[in-house]
Amino acid sequence: MDRRPLEQRITDIITAEKLQAGEAFPSASVLATRFGVSRPTVTKALDKMESAGVLASGGQGKVRTVRAVPIREERS
């Protein structure tokens, strides 16, 4: 079981699925199902990711897009 914060696990989708800046990001509904959490919980995580500059908001009813591809931090 992955115990990391939800926004970190959602951010992993960008690298795992090799999404590029400008590409559409999965909806809150899709992510809620994928991670087994409620939509409001996913929305909070997505809002944090927007604040961090990782995602760009599409606005009400619009698709969020990837704004920045996170850099994988190498742990040594």
C-alpha positions in Angstrom: 0.0 0.0 0.0 1.4 3.4 -1.0 1.4 5.7 2.0 2.7 8.8 0.2 0.5 11.9 -0.1 -2.1 11.7 -2.8 -0.6 14.5 -4.8 2.7 12.7 -5.0 1.0 9.5 -6.3 -1.0 11.6 -8.8 2.2 13.4 -9.9 3.7 9.9 -10.6 1.1 9.5 -13.4 2.9 12.2 -15.4 6.2 10.4 -15.4 4.7 6.9 -15.5 2.5 7.7 -18.5 5.2 10.0 -20.1 2.8 12.9 -20.3 4.2 16.0 -21.8 3.5 19.7 -21.0 0.2 20.7 -22.6 -1.2 17.2 -22.6 -4.6 16.5 -21.0 -4.5 15.2 -17.5 -7.1 12.6 -16.2 -10.2 14.0 -14.6 -10.9 14.0 -10.9 -13.5 11.3 -11.4 -11.1 9.0 -13.2 -8.4 9.6 -10.5 -10.9 9.1 -7.6 -11.7 5.7 -9.0 -8.1 4.8 -9.7 -6.9 5.7 -6.2 -10.0 4.6 -4.4 -10.7 8.0 -2.8 -13.5 10.6 -3.0 -13.6 13.3 -5.7 -13.2 16.1 -3.2 -10.0 14.5 -1.9 -8.6 14.3 -5.5 -9.7 17.8 -6.2 -7.7 19.1 -3.2 -4.7 17.3 -4.4 -5.1 18.6 -7.9 -5.5 22.1 -6.6 -2.2 21.7 -4.7 -0.6 20.5 -7.9 -1.9 23.6 -9.7 -0.5 25.9 -7.0 2.9 24.1 -7.4 2.8 24.8 -11.1 2.6 21.1 -12.2 -0.9 21.3 -13.7 -2.7 24.1 -15.5 -6.4 24.5 -14.6 -8.8 24.3 -17.5 -11.4 26.1 -15.5 -15.0 25.0 -14.8 -15.8 21.9 -16.9 -12.5 22.1 -18.8 -9.7 19.6 -18.9 -6.7 20.2 -16.7 -3.4 20.0 -18.6 0.2 19.2 -17.6 2.1 22.4 -17.1 5.5 21.0 -16.1 6.9 17.6 -16.1 8.3 16.8 -12.7 12.0 16.0 -12.4 12.7 12.7 -10.9 14.9 13.2 -7.8 17.6 10.6 -7.7 18.0 9.3 -4.1 21.6 8.3 -3.4 
